[in-house]
Amino acid sequence: MKGRVFVIGLGLIGGSLALCIKKEHKETTIIGFDINSEQARLAKMLGVIDTAAESIQEGALSADLIIISAPVNETKAIIELLSELPLNPEVIVTDTGSTKRKIVSSANSLREKGITFIGGHPMAGSHKSGVTAAKEILFENAFYLFTPEGHIENTRLENLKIWLKGTRAKFLTISPENHDFLTGVVSHFPHIIAASIVRQTEKLASEETLIPRLAAGGFRDITRIASSSPEMWKDILLNNREILIGLLDQWQAEMNGVKNLLEEENSQAIFQYFQQAKQFRDRLPVREKGAIPAFYDLYVDVPDYPGVISEVTGYLAKEKISITNIRIIETREEIYGILVISFQTEEDRERAEQCIATYSSYETSIG
């Protein structure tokens, strides 16, 4: 497709969408705007966008597609601003927000002007942020949810999908209300639980100094999402508060049930509790990308001597295998340690496992 695409917000998601569109629609002009002018400058320098707009008004007026990739509350303010502009009547406006009901409702101001707004949520991410972390492959095989209102013509939704074909994502269409319930269950609520576990552990750590050291391994992994942006999650929770209050009520009942099992010392019921949880989790798709970005970690048994990390990363560099993170688990006391290397994709992890087996005798595992 030819045309002008205006991306508002040049972080990881906005930048990655711009790259996907540039790759698929080579004759399209990508215009970008970010409240942080340095992000816009970097986006232009890295070739993520073709030109940077000085303002939202400048970039929006002649656009055929406008993508708002901003925090939830800012998105609502941007929609209000766009509704006051003489936009191209055929423009499609979409967003990338993690909640949909209130955003779609705020887009009534666009609908009254005859402008098409289709809520969107690409369910992909990374532990890195900013336009320098943008990747064409970020959305491959991830779910991309659309939440069009009933009055939106199907041809408009199909046009948006064509624009976003380069994401190689799995498109799903649901209602804004259903979106907020589903993401509340599998994303927003787990972030609350992870943060609560960390907060409780922090309080207990004031009494027992060994806790932070012992929490360096698996504890960090299961609470990883507690390191997400506090500002972003404040807005997400407040915009999905009704759903989350209901889920928290259910969670309190669940925890009271576990407490009762312990008080009763009900061995069989406790076993069954964990058994049912294990069975459900084991049935979850392994290769699907879900609401929370997945780990692709490789554990490597390495001896404790100077230069071993450089040695292993050198093997990976030789095979041109990119890594996203690397760390040592420090809780082991024997001579071998555990080197944990994180990758962007499962394919990269599989290649790394084969690479290390080829160049060394170090044992590897994925969990």
C-alpha positions as CSV (number, residue, x, y, z in Angstrom):
1,M,0.0,0.0,0.0
2,K,1.0,3.6,-0.6
3,G,0.3,6.4,1.7
4,R,1.4,8.3,4.8
5,V,1.5,6.6,8.2
6,F,1.8,8.8,11.3
7,V,3.2,7.1,14.5
8,I,2.6,9.0,17.7
9,G,5.0,7.6,20.3
10,L,8.3,6.2,19.2
11,G,9.1,3.7,21.9
12,L,9.5,-0.1,21.6
13,I,6.0,-0.7,20.3
14,G,5.6,2.4,18.1
15,G,9.1,2.0,16.6
16,S,8.6,-1.7,15.9
17,L,5.3,-1.1,14.2
18,A,7.0,1.6,12.0
19,L,9.7,-0.9,11.0
20,C,7.1,-3.6,10.2
21,I,5.1,-1.2,8.0
22,K,8.3,0.1,6.2
23,K,9.3,-3.4,5.4
24,E,5.9,-4.5,4.0
25,H,4.9,-1.3,2.3
26,K,8.1,0.1,0.8
27,E,6.4,3.1,-1.0
28,T,4.8,4.3,2.2
29,T,6.1,7.4,4.1
30,I,6.5,7.0,7.8
31,I,6.2,10.1,9.9
32,G,6.9,10.0,13.6
33,F,6.3,12.2,16.7
34,D,7.4,11.7,20.2
35,I,7.1,14.1,23.2
36,N,10.8,13.3,23.8
37,S,12.5,14.9,20.8
38,E,15.6,12.8,21.4
39,Q,13.5,9.6,20.7
40,A,12.3,11.2,17.4
41,R,15.9,12.2,16.5
42,L,17.1,8.6,17.1
43,A,14.1,7.1,15.2
44,K,15.0,9.2,12.1
45,M,18.8,8.4,12.5
46,L,18.1,4.7,12.8
47,G,15.8,4.7,9.8
48,V,12.7,3.7,11.8
49,I,10.8,6.7,10.4
50,D,11.3,8.8,7.3
51,T,10.7,12.1,8.9
52,A,9.9,13.6,12.3
53,A,7.0,15.9,12.8
54,E,7.3,18.9,15.1
55,S,3.8,18.4,16.5
56,I,0.9,16.0,16.4
57,Q,-1.1,18.5,14.3
58,E,1.7,18.6,11.7
59,G,1.9,14.8,11.3
60,A,-1.8,14.0,11.5
61,L,-3.3,16.3,8.9
62,S,-2.4,14.3,5.7
63,A,-2.1,10.8,7.2
64,D,-3.8,7.8,5.9
65,L,-3.1,5.8,9.1
66,I,-2.5,7.2,12.6
67,I,-1.1,4.9,15.2
68,I,-1.2,6.1,18.8
69,S,1.5,4.3,20.8
70,A,1.3,6.1,24.1
71,P,0.3,5.4,27.7
72,V,-3.5,4.9,28.3
73,N,-4.3,8.3,29.7
74,E,-2.1,10.1,27.1
75,T,-3.9,8.2,24.4
76,K,-7.2,9.5,25.5
77,A,-5.9,13.1,25.4
78,I,-4.4,12.5,22.0
79,I,-7.7,11.2,20.6
80,E,-9.4,14.4,21.9
81,L,-6.8,16.5,20.1
82,L,-7.2,14.6,16.9
83,S,-10.9,15.1,17.0
84,E,-10.4,18.8,16.8
85,L,-8.2,18.6,13.6
86,P,-9.4,18.6,9.9
87,L,-8.1,15.0,9.3
88,N,-8.2,13.1,6.1
89,P,-11.8,11.7,6.0
90,E,-10.5,8.3,5.0
91,V,-7.9,8.1,7.7
92,I,-7.9,5.1,10.1
93,V,-6.9,5.9,13.7
94,T,-5.8,3.1,16.0
95,D,-3.9,2.7,19.3
96,T,-1.8,0.1,21.1
97,G,-3.1,0.5,24.6
98,S,-3.4,-2.3,27.2
99,T,-6.9,-1.4,28.1
100,K,-9.7,-0.8,25.5
101,R,-13.1,0.0,27.0
102,K,-12.4,3.6,28.1
103,I,-10.1,4.3,25.1
104,V,-12.8,3.2,22.7
105,S,-15.4,5.2,24.5
106,S,-13.2,8.3,24.4
107,A,-13.0,7.9,20.6
108,N,-16.7,8.9,20.3
109,S,-15.4,12.3,19.6
110,L,-13.7,11.0,16.4
111,R,-16.8,9.0,15.4
112,E,-18.9,12.1,15.6
113,K,-16.6,13.7,13.0
114,G,-16.9,10.6,10.7
115,I,-13.4,9.4,11.5
116,T,-12.7,5.6,11.9
117,F,-11.2,4.6,15.1
118,I,-10.3,0.9,15.7
119,G,-8.8,0.0,19.1
120,G,-5.7,-2.2,18.9
121,H,-3.4,-4.1,21.3
122,P,-0.3,-5.9,20.0
123,M,0.5,-8.4,22.8
124,A,4.2,-8.3,22.6
125,G,7.0,-6.6,24.4
126,S,10.5,-6.8,25.7
127,H,12.5,-6.0,28.9
128,K,14.1,-3.3,26.9
129,S,12.4,0.0,26.0
130,G,12.8,3.0,23.7
131,V,13.2,3.2,19.9
132,T,16.7,1.7,20.0
133,A,15.1,-1.6,21.1
134,A,12.6,-1.6,18.2
135,K,12.6,-4.8,16.1
136,E,10.8,-6.0,12.9
137,I,10.3,-9.4,14.5
138,L,8.8,-8.2,17.8
139,F,5.2,-9.2,16.9
140,E,5.8,-12.4,14.9
141,N,3.3,-15.0,16.0
142,A,2.1,-12.8,18.8
143,F,-1.6,-12.0,19.3
144,Y,-2.8,-8.6,18.0
145,L,-6.2,-7.8,19.3
146,F,-8.6,-5.4,17.6
147,T,-11.7,-4.0,19.3
148,P,-13.8,-2.2,16.6
149,E,-17.2,-0.9,17.6
150,G,-20.3,-2.3,15.8
151,H,-20.6,0.6,13.4
152,I,-17.2,0.0,11.9
153,E,-17.3,-1.4,8.4
154,N,-15.4,-4.7,8.0
155,T,-13.6,-3.2,5.0
156,R,-12.0,-0.6,7.3
157,L,-10.8,-3.3,9.7
158,E,-9.4,-5.3,6.7
159,N,-7.5,-2.2,5.5
160,L,-6.0,-1.9,8.9
161,K,-4.9,-5.5,8.9
162,I,-3.3,-4.9,5.5
163,W,-1.3,-2.0,6.9
164,L,-0.1,-4.2,9.7
165,K,0.5,-7.3,7.7
166,G,4.3,-6.9,8.2
167,T,3.9,-7.6,11.9
168,R,3.3,-11.3,11.1
169,A,1.0,-11.3,14.1
170,K,-2.1,-13.3,14.8
171,F,-5.1,-11.0,14.4
172,L,-8.1,-11.5,16.7
173,T,-11.3,-9.3,16.8
174,I,-13.1,-9.0,20.1
175,S,-15.2,-6.4,22.0
176,P,-13.6,-3.8,24.2
177,E,-15.3,-5.2,27.2
178,N,-14.1,-8.8,26.5
179,H,-10.6,-7.5,25.8
180,D,-10.4,-5.8,29.2
181,F,-11.6,-9.0,31.0
182,L,-9.2,-11.3,29.2
183,T,-6.2,-9.1,29.6
184,G,-7.2,-8.4,33.2
185,V,-7.1,-12.2,33.9
186,V,-3.8,-13.1,32.0
187,S,-1.8,-9.9,32.3
188,H,-3.0,-7.1,34.6
189,F,-3.9,-9.4,37.6
190,P,-0.6,-11.3,37.4
191,H,1.3,-8.0,37.6
192,I,-0.5,-7.2,40.8
193,I,0.3,-10.5,42.3
194,A,4.0,-10.3,41.3
195,A,4.3,-6.9,42.8
196,S,2.5,-8.0,46.0
197,I,4.9,-11.0,46.4
198,V,7.9,-8.7,46.0
199,R,6.5,-6.2,48.5
200,Q,5.9,-8.9,51.1
201,T,9.4,-10.3,50.6
202,E,10.9,-6.8,51.0
203,K,9.1,-6.4,54.4
204,L,10.4,-9.8,55.5
205,A,13.9,-9.0,54.3
206,S,14.2,-6.3,56.9
207,E,14.1,-9.1,59.5
208,E,16.2,-11.7,57.7
209,T,19.2,-10.5,55.6
210,L,19.7,-13.7,53.7
211,I,16.4,-13.3,51.9
212,P,17.7,-11.0,49.1
213,R,20.6,-13.3,48.3
214,L,18.4,-16.5,48.2
215,A,15.9,-14.6,46.0
216,A,18.5,-14.0,43.3
217,G,17.6,-17.1,41.2
218,G,14.1,-18.5,40.5
219,F,12.4,-15.9,42.7
220,R,13.6,-13.2,40.3
221,D,12.2,-15.2,37.4
222,I,8.7,-15.7,38.8
223,T,8.4,-12.0,39.8
224,R,10.1,-10.6,36.7
225,I,7.0,-8.6,35.7
226,A,7.1,-6.6,39.0
227,S,10.0,-4.7,37.3
228,S,7.6,-3.1,34.8
229,S,7.0,0.6,34.6
230,P,5.1,1.8,37.7
231,E,3.6,4.8,35.9
232,M,2.3,2.6,33.1
233,W,0.8,0.1,35.5
234,K,-0.8,2.7,37.6
235,D,-2.8,3.9,34.5
236,I,-3.6,0.4,33.4
237,L,-5.0,-0.6,36.8
238,L,-7.1,2.5,37.1
239,N,-8.5,2.1,33.6
240,N,-9.5,-1.5,34.3
241,R,-10.3,-1.1,38.0
242,E,-13.8,-2.8,37.9
243,I,-12.5,-6.0,36.4
244,L,-9.5,-6.1,38.7
245,I,-11.5,-5.5,41.8
246,G,-13.6,-8.5,40.9
247,L,-10.5,-10.7,40.3
248,L,-9.0,-9.6,43.6
249,D,-12.2,-10.6,45.4
250,Q,-11.9,-14.1,43.8
251,W,-8.2,-14.2,44.7
252,Q,-8.9,-13.5,48.3
253,A,-11.4,-16.3,48.4
254,E,-8.8,-18.6,46.7
255,M,-6.1,-17.8,49.3
256,N,-8.6,-18.2,52.1
257,G,-9.3,-21.7,50.7
258,V,-5.6,-22.5,50.8
259,K,-5.3,-21.2,54.3
260,N,-8.1,-23.5,55.4
261,L,-6.4,-26.5,53.9
262,L,-3.3,-25.7,55.9
263,E,-5.2,-25.2,59.1
264,E,-6.9,-28.5,58.6
265,E,-3.6,-30.2,57.6
266,N,-5.6,-31.7,54.7
267,S,-2.8,-33.6,52.9
268,Q,-4.9,-35.0,50.1
269,A,-6.6,-31.7,49.3
270,I,-3.3,-29.8,49.3
271,F,-1.8,-32.4,46.9
272,Q,-4.9,-32.1,44.7
273,Y,-4.6,-28.3,44.7
274,F,-1.1,-28.4,43.3
275,Q,-2.0,-31.3,41.0
276,Q,-4.8,-29.4,39.3
277,A,-2.7,-26.3,38.9
278,K,0.1,-28.4,37.4
279,Q,-2.3,-30.1,34.9
280,F,-3.8,-26.8,33.7
281,R,-0.4,-25.2,33.4
282,D,1.1,-28.2,31.5
283,R,-1.7,-27.9,29.0
284,L,-1.0,-24.3,28.1
285,P,0.5,-23.8,24.6
286,V,4.2,-23.8,24.7
287,R,5.0,-22.1,21.5
288,E,2.2,-19.5,21.6
289,K,3.1,-15.9,22.5
290,G,0.7,-14.7,25.2
291,A,-0.2,-11.5,27.1
292,I,3.1,-11.4,29.0
293,P,6.3,-11.6,27.0
294,A,7.9,-15.0,27.4
295,F,11.3,-16.0,28.7
296,Y,13.7,-17.7,26.3
297,D,16.3,-18.6,28.8
298,L,19.2,-21.0,28.5
299,Y,20.9,-22.3,31.6
300,V,24.6,-23.1,31.2
301,D,26.7,-24.9,33.8
302,V,30.1,-23.1,33.7
303,P,33.2,-23.4,35.8
304,D,34.2,-20.5,38.0
305,Y,37.2,-19.0,36.3
306,P,38.0,-15.5,34.8
307,G,36.8,-15.0,31.3
308,V,34.2,-17.8,31.2
309,I,31.4,-15.4,30.3
310,S,33.4,-13.9,27.5
311,E,34.2,-17.4,26.3
312,V,30.5,-18.4,26.0
313,T,29.3,-15.1,24.5
314,G,32.2,-15.4,22.0
315,Y,30.8,-18.7,20.8
316,L,27.4,-17.1,20.3
317,A,28.9,-14.1,18.5
318,K,30.8,-16.4,16.2
319,E,27.4,-17.9,15.1
320,K,25.8,-14.4,15.0
321,I,23.3,-15.3,17.7
322,S,21.9,-12.2,19.5
323,I,21.3,-12.3,23.2
324,T,19.0,-9.9,25.2
325,N,20.3,-10.5,28.7
326,I,22.9,-12.4,30.7
327,R,23.4,-13.1,34.4
328,I,24.9,-15.5,36.9
329,I,22.8,-17.2,39.5
330,E,24.8,-16.7,42.7
331,T,23.0,-19.1,45.1
332,R,25.0,-22.2,44.2
333,E,27.9,-23.1,46.4
334,E,29.7,-25.7,44.4
335,I,32.5,-25.0,41.9
336,Y,30.2,-24.8,38.9
337,G,27.8,-21.8,38.6
338,I,24.8,-21.2,36.4
339,L,25.0,-18.8,33.6
340,V,21.5,-17.7,32.4
341,I,21.3,-16.3,28.9
342,S,18.1,-14.8,27.5
343,F,17.1,-14.7,23.9
344,Q,14.5,-12.8,21.8
345,T,13.1,-16.0,20.3
346,E,12.9,-19.7,20.9
347,E,14.7,-20.3,17.7
348,D,17.7,-18.3,18.9
349,R,17.7,-20.3,22.1
350,E,17.8,-23.6,20.2
351,R,20.6,-22.3,18.0
352,A,22.5,-21.2,21.1
353,E,22.1,-24.6,22.8
354,Q,23.5,-26.3,19.7
355,C,26.3,-23.8,19.4
356,I,27.5,-24.2,23.0
357,A,27.4,-28.0,22.6
358,T,29.6,-27.7,19.5
359,Y,32.2,-25.5,20.9
360,S,32.4,-26.6,24.6
361,S,31.5,-29.5,27.0
362,Y,29.3,-27.3,29.2
363,E,25.9,-28.8,30.0
364,T,22.9,-26.7,29.1
365,S,19.2,-26.9,29.9
366,I,16.1,-24.7,29.4
367,G,14.6,-24.9,32.9
